Amino acid sequence: MTTIIGYPRIGEHRELKFITEQYFRHEITEHDLQEAAKDLRQKQWLTLKASGLTQIPVNDFSFYDNTLDTAFLFNILPAAISELALTDLEKYFALARGYQGPAGDVKARPMKKWFNTNYHYLQPKFEKNTEVKLVGTKIFDEFQEATALGIDSRPTLIGPFTLLTLGEYEAGVAYHDFVPAIIQSYREVFTRLDDLGAEWIQLEEPALVKDLSAVELALFEEIYQGLLPAKGALKVLLQTYFGDIRDAYETVTKLAFDGIGLDFVEGKKSLDLVNSGFPADVVLFAGVVNGKNIWRNDYQKTLALLEQLPTKKVVLTTSCSLLHVPYTTKNEDFEPAIAAHFAFANEKIAELVELAAILAGTNDYLTINQKLFATARIQPNQKVQTQVAALTTEDFTRQPAFEQREAIQKKRFNLPLLPTTTIGSFPQTGEVKQKRALYKKKALNQADYDTFIAKQIDQWLDWQEEIGLDVLVHGEFERNDMVEYFGQNLAGYLFSKNGWVQSYGTRGVKPPIIWGDVERKEAITVKWSAYAQSRTKKFVKGMLTGPVTILNWSFPREDISLKEASLQIALAIQEEVLDLEAQGIEIIQIDEAALREKLPLRQKDWQTEYLDWAIPAFRLVHSKVQPTTQIHTHMCYSEFTDIIPAIQALDADVISFEASRSNLEILEALKAHNFKTQVGPGVYDIHSPRVPSVDEITSTIEKILAKVPAHKLWLNPDCGLKTRGVPETKASLANLTKAANKIRSQLLSLPHY
């Protein structure tokens, strides 16, 4: 048997993105959006049925996020949204994106990284008055849709343990207050699906792969002891992914699950666990095809693993949902010899079917696969490998120490108290995208393209000066994506044409592929950074993407370590940093938005398996700059509070964080660790179209100043502004500078200032 945990949902050609954004712009109705989504779901189910999969998941579709879907299913909604005179779908998007309109003003829910991926989920909120109960019908509606098409489907749902442990809780309540209602609500789902004729339900519990305390294990056991007796004829699959369940394995195998899904790709101990004893009457859903990377599966290795499993009741599946990879290589222009090494979502499904066929006695697929892995894929770059091998401790250490640099830079820059800036990018308007596309197709010559980009930079520099920002940016109008743009100028990279992967909501990214050893081919950002600096007397930040983020937001090689890959990239970006400095760029921001992304989910592995190479890779990039050069970095939409010492070890001069959408929770951690680096906690959320008022931003700054000394504080938005519209961007930033001036005046009136 073969199945998958989940499938990409934005559409093979991002159909869901475009139709949803039409709805946001009020160009189509809610009915139009629902019908388009239904058509997309049915098209994908029929594609999966034709692929030969034995069983197909349903309810993995979402307009924005499955965790948000689950919160709506069970009425886990903040009172602020429940009371608005909006339709259910309008409330849904209000929680996802924020809302400003006749019905009221609501901020978006905090957006968090989904475990160790670049996908983001909306954090559910449990309040004192939250009444958890089954109120939604989405899971049932989609099961019935699939059944009507003749699809043998398995409804899937975020499991109760993961839902509770990911939640945010209002003061005065905790997850144990909601356990009885959660159990009852999931029991009702079981009953309803059983009545509708479902054979299986998949409950996704990725929280089980993290370090679990005795209290958390007791919570998990309490939930399922209360839930499983109500399953009736419905079979329950406990599906885990992103690692192994070593802490919970004994508990899981004693409970009455009909199927247990384990990750044999990232789960280092999964094989040992099942060989320590696996229930004879339980089906093992074996995640043997990598759901997060795009390289072909080595069938010989997978078959060898399958031979070691102690049970014959095995369903072949992916290590996690295919949400994290593009749709298909058939939409690409790779040379056949290169494409043969890649497997996107549809190709991974074919791999599962082929592995099942091999197990049934068809060896042709194995022969073809063995031939692919029998020859060397690339020739090594000896120069790059020699450079990496020659690195010494001194190459990772900047001189002088931070405190001395801070004093030198304060004198050099002479910035006002609470300096204001942005994170880097400005809106990528339709015109900007059109000009860049024409240039890429050679339908616009270099001179005309340069004239257009220069005009954009000039206009936005003038506007930044007009509203009074202190440190300016050039706006990044020449850049498509913060990783792809750099990869296009690095040897060793390949790029897909349609390899879109959902990051959050309608936001897709197109991760480049690290094919070989990485080396900088030519200067990447110097031209436009130097131009911008020449047009103003204010300081303009040079804008770079850091080596860890470039690595983490690419599909990495599997034939070398992540450490080696990061150092190759770091050496390339170091060249760019030094070239910017040589051209008079004195403030350089090296973004590490994805610093935490590959941090192991188990804390004991953090240092040795990740931080020991990720932090030095960043330090290598800036270790050779002058003391007067100020190094900034930026981090967004990750939970950083527990790795503050590692972040300080980056040895940057200024660090900006996403903070507003996470309720400024990082500030307590900074204070507790006596964080010495200057910081810029985001004062408003850029992933929402709502415009914060001057009073709102002023209030946020006051809260920050209660935790961060004024002389250490920068003011900036949460993240880059490329996805926002021009009017909301200008209004929000103008309000930011007004709020900054208001607070400055108050502070400077105090005796010690």
Helices and strands as residue ranges (DSSP letters): H 15-24, H 30-51, E 56-58, H 66-73, H 79-82, H 88-97, E 99-101, E 104-106, E 111-113, E 120-122, E 125-126, H 138-148, E 153-158, H 160-166, E 168-169, G 175-178, H 179-196, E 200-204, G 206-209, H 214-227, G 228-230, E 235-239, H 249-254, E 259-263, H 270-275, E 283-289, H 299-307, E 314-318, G 322-324, G 329-331, H 336-339, H 345-359, H 364-373, H 382-389, G 393-396, H 402-413, H 430-440, H 446-467, H 484-487, E 490-494, E 501-504, E 507-509, E 513-520, H 526-534, E 541-545, H 547-552, H 562-582, E 587-591, G 603-605, H 606-606, I 607-611, H 612-622, E 630-635, G 641-643, H 644-648, E 654-657, G 660-662, H 666-672, E 678-681, H 694-705, G 710-712, H 726-748
